Amino acid sequence: MLSFLLVLCMALSVCAEYEILWSDDFSFDTRQSSQVDLKCDDLISYSTGWAEGSGREVEVTASGVTSGDTFVIAELYDDNLTMSNAWDYFLNNADLSEEYILTHTTKCESHVIDTETVRVRLSSSLQDEGTFSGDFNLDTVSTALNATLTLLTTDDIVYDTAWAEGEDKVIRVSAISSETIPQMYTVFESQVDENGTFRWDYLSEEVPSTVAYTLCYEIKNEAGTETYATGSANPVIRILPEPAAGFMMLALVCASALVKRYELN
Amino acid sequence: MRIVILTLLVCLFSANVFSATVKSVTCHQCWPWSGKVDIGYVLESSANDPVFEVKFYGKAGEGESFLLSDLKGDGSAGIVLGSGSKRAVWDPSGTYPGTQLSDFKIALAAEEVTSQAKYIVLDLNAYTFSYASSTNAATVSVGSDSKKSQIWFRRIEPGTYQMSAGDDWSYFDPSWTSKGTETSHDVQLTRGFYIGIFEVTEAQFSKIDSETASESCAPKLRIRYDQIRGSEIGATWPYKTDRRVDSDSFLGTLRSKTGGGVIIDLPTEGQWELACRSRGDGTFIGAGCWNDGSPYDSADGQTDNNLDKLAWYKMNSSNRAHEVGTKRPSLMGLYDMHGNAWEWCIDFFDYRYGLSNAQLSRTTIDPVGFFPTVSSAKNSRRCGAYGNLPVDCRTSRRTSPGNGTTYADYGFRLALIQP
């Protein structure tokens, strides 16, 4: 009896437990419709159900059959519709003699899970033109030249943490080039480090080593909405790139013998 | 008899503790796009990180039901990680060309397989997932296919562990300059995940990337971060934690072949280190030990007798990468975590993990790494390669190459993440 029950029990425990649920009846039609004539004030409708939940995307584009011109008509990502005036923009700029292919792409976490197309012709044009505006902020930076210090990209940079103590502060250190049109590179940005040290190799591959740079710093709150301190450091520095692999050992010996520490402030 | 009944009850309750619930299977065709059918459904389970095996059936009128093919989206590859609302698309034009049907039904069949699915296998021929169970991770039997035409992933349970557990620096060169990148702090991962048991091999890579051809079981090397994830949307982690990638990247190509329901990606640093330190019993290997639990064992910091069994590193590799999985695995059955190739992680690198001192003193939950503000920020890679000494092969070892750069020893390992 015991054996029978145990065998029964084990059989039950390994038995597949598929739960099956059927949908209601629905209809579909696989007969292809080749073309749709649209007026410019027609609305394009698409299912937003697909865009619900994290990582869901819907994109609609229009591509000219002969010209190849492509317009992004709508991008819907996690229910946030962007480029909402793009349909008008397309209508105002499309060639009315052209035939376009509308492509509706559904993605999930970058998987393209469905792409559907329809050919359309436009029969009239809207008059209103969209307007575009934008705000730009240009930072002014100091590029004063002084004595030059050469740093190995593997050197540590040490900075005074006195003004950076406390929580919720972020320090950003930028390198401003001395070129005619100064270029700014953010070489370090992080929560305040009580040790006041960061590694200099952030710049190793991205910036030219033939020009001089001024280091600038700023301390902000975490949200970046409030600035506690800004300044620049002297002297100007020059950067040596990280040594090539074949000379790594030699360079490391040199670096350890000639440790240069650079004090901001 | 009481004991028998009690035993039976215990067995019945212990079996199928987690069971799948399927809700709201809805189907419709959208005008005017095509004849394709959108399928929505909801999966539920009482498990924390459930794994579902799913199948789709169709039936016209009172006809026989049949297994649907030509599916894309969640579950189309056979496995779904995580509960919640799911979506798939069925293209009926292959089965019913030029047809109009008004009484069709679709069924969703789901089984919750979390407890069995210790390993999930991705078939690189059919691009479908299946699960393989094993109670002893270290002795799981895998053939050469697992290094060429399959990718095996091991389930890693969530947990709290000490990230960058402080190693004894007197064991290594005390002047070693990268100590500052390792600050011990507690990390909690609240969700399980799956991680590749091997580094991605050249053969696996060439199966997915049609521009390469190789049968080699050595790790795919000289790979850039932006090759794996892309340089545009794929570079937006951690601002976009949905893990989107560029469609023309390696992962974009792979994902387009496998469909949804499972996210294939690089692991975070937190996931990588949890997997490396995990013993599989809810405890974790701390400082001073390799990932099979053996202690550091070296007289000179160069030849380590225990590392020699686990990893291809400077003192045994003849300065070249070797076939993956030819050294002893970790306690979780993961191979080559300590050597052979440096492995990219998804996180951007920061010496302090992008955390303030106050944050480092608390337990960090599900860390996503540094939030970079410039394009020159660099991603993390972990834990040594064939040319490195033991100090670079430690679990805590982390560094930061540029995400547009690569060298001869940069490889990667994939993870399966719940959407």
Chai-1 contact restraints between the chains, C-beta under 6 A:
chainA,res_idxA,chainB,res_idxB,connection_type,confidence,min_distance_angstrom,max_distance_angstrom,comment,restraint_id
A,L2,B,V4,contact,1.0,0.0,6.0,A-B,restraint_1
A,L5,B,V4,contact,1.0,0.0,6.0,A-B,restraint_2
A,L5,B,L8,contact,1.0,0.0,6.0,A-B,restraint_3
A,C9,B,L8,contact,1.0,0.0,6.0,A-B,restraint_4
A,C9,B,C11,contact,1.0,0.0,6.0,A-B,restraint_5
A,L12,B,A15,contact,1.0,0.0,6.0,A-B,restraint_6
A,S13,B,A15,contact,1.0,0.0,6.0,A-B,restraint_7
A,A16,B,E111,contact,1.0,0.0,6.0,A-B,restraint_8
A,E17,B,N16,contact,1.0,0.0,6.0,A-B,restraint_9
A,E17,B,S19,contact,1.0,0.0,6.0,A-B,restraint_10
A,E17,B,E111,contact,1.0,0.0,6.0,A-B,restraint_11
A,Y18,B,A109,contact,1.0,0.0,6.0,A-B,restraint_12
A,Y18,B,E111,contact,1.0,0.0,6.0,A-B,restraint_13
A,E19,B,A20,contact,1.0,0.0,6.0,A-B,restraint_14
A,E19,B,V22,contact,1.0,0.0,6.0,A-B,restraint_15
A,E19,B,A110,contact,1.0,0.0,6.0,A-B,restraint_16
A,I20,B,A107,contact,1.0,0.0,6.0,A-B,restraint_17
A,I20,B,A109,contact,1.0,0.0,6.0,A-B,restraint_18
A,L21,B,V22,contact,1.0,0.0,6.0,A-B,restraint_19
A,L21,B,V25,contact,1.0,0.0,6.0,A-B,restraint_20
A,L21,B,L108,contact,1.0,0.0,6.0,A-B,restraint_21
A,W22,B,K105,contact,1.0,0.0,6.0,A-B,restraint_22
A,W22,B,A107,contact,1.0,0.0,6.0,A-B,restraint_23
A,S23,B,V25,contact,1.0,0.0,6.0,A-B,restraint_24
A,S23,B,C27,contact,1.0,0.0,6.0,A-B,restraint_25
A,S23,B,K105,contact,1.0,0.0,6.0,A-B,restraint_26
A,S23,B,I106,contact,1.0,0.0,6.0,A-B,restraint_27
A,D25,B,D103,contact,1.0,0.0,6.0,A-B,restraint_28
A,D25,B,K105,contact,1.0,0.0,6.0,A-B,restraint_29
A,F26,B,C27,contact,1.0,0.0,6.0,A-B,restraint_30
A,F26,B,H28,contact,1.0,0.0,6.0,A-B,restraint_31
A,F26,B,F104,contact,1.0,0.0,6.0,A-B,restraint_32
A,S27,B,S102,contact,1.0,0.0,6.0,A-B,restraint_33
A,F28,B,Q29,contact,1.0,0.0,6.0,A-B,restraint_34
A,F28,B,G35,contact,1.0,0.0,6.0,A-B,restraint_35
A,F28,B,V37,contact,1.0,0.0,6.0,A-B,restraint_36
A,F28,B,P92,contact,1.0,0.0,6.0,A-B,restraint_37
A,D29,B,G35,contact,1.0,0.0,6.0,A-B,restraint_38
A,D29,B,Q100,contact,1.0,0.0,6.0,A-B,restraint_39
A,T30,B,G35,contact,1.0,0.0,6.0,A-B,restraint_40
A,T30,B,P92,contact,1.0,0.0,6.0,A-B,restraint_41
A,T30,B,S93,contact,1.0,0.0,6.0,A-B,restraint_42
A,T30,B,Y96,contact,1.0,0.0,6.0,A-B,restraint_43
A,T30,B,T99,contact,1.0,0.0,6.0,A-B,restraint_44
A,R31,B,G98,contact,1.0,0.0,6.0,A-B,restraint_45
A,V36,B,P32,contact,1.0,0.0,6.0,A-B,restraint_46
A,S47,B,C30,contact,1.0,0.0,6.0,A-B,restraint_47
A,G53,B,S85,contact,1.0,0.0,6.0,A-B,restraint_48
A,S54,B,D242,contact,1.0,0.0,6.0,A-B,restraint_49
A,G55,B,D242,contact,1.0,0.0,6.0,A-B,restraint_50
A,H104,B,W33,contact,1.0,0.0,6.0,A-B,restraint_51
A,C108,B,G260,contact,1.0,0.0,6.0,A-B,restraint_52
A,E109,B,I263,contact,1.0,0.0,6.0,A-B,restraint_53
A,E109,B,P419,contact,1.0,0.0,6.0,A-B,restraint_54
A,S110,B,R244,contact,1.0,0.0,6.0,A-B,restraint_55
A,S110,B,V245,contact,1.0,0.0,6.0,A-B,restraint_56
A,S110,B,G252,contact,1.0,0.0,6.0,A-B,restraint_57
A,S110,B,R255,contact,1.0,0.0,6.0,A-B,restraint_58
A,H111,B,R255,contact,1.0,0.0,6.0,A-B,restraint_59
A,H111,B,G260,contact,1.0,0.0,6.0,A-B,restraint_60
A,V112,B,S256,contact,1.0,0.0,6.0,A-B,restraint_61
A,I113,B,K72,contact,1.0,0.0,6.0,A-B,restraint_62
A,I113,B,G73,contact,1.0,0.0,6.0,A-B,restraint_63
A,I113,B,V89,contact,1.0,0.0,6.0,A-B,restraint_64
A,I113,B,G260,contact,1.0,0.0,6.0,A-B,restraint_65
A,D114,B,V89,contact,1.0,0.0,6.0,A-B,restraint_66
A,E116,B,W33,contact,1.0,0.0,6.0,A-B,restraint_67
A,E116,B,S34,contact,1.0,0.0,6.0,A-B,restraint_68
A,V118,B,P32,contact,1.0,0.0,6.0,A-B,restraint_69
A,E167,B,S356,contact,1.0,0.0,6.0,A-B,restraint_70
A,E167,B,A358,contact,1.0,0.0,6.0,A-B,restraint_71
A,T186,B,V374,contact,1.0,0.0,6.0,A-B,restraint_72
A,E189,B,T373,contact,1.0,0.0,6.0,A-B,restraint_73
A,S190,B,D350,contact,1.0,0.0,6.0,A-B,restraint_74
A,Q191,B,S356,contact,1.0,0.0,6.0,A-B,restraint_75
A,D193,B,R352,contact,1.0,0.0,6.0,A-B,restraint_76
A,E194,B,N357,contact,1.0,0.0,6.0,A-B,restraint_77
A,E205,B,G402,contact,1.0,0.0,6.0,A-B,restraint_78
A,E206,B,S376,contact,1.0,0.0,6.0,A-B,restraint_79
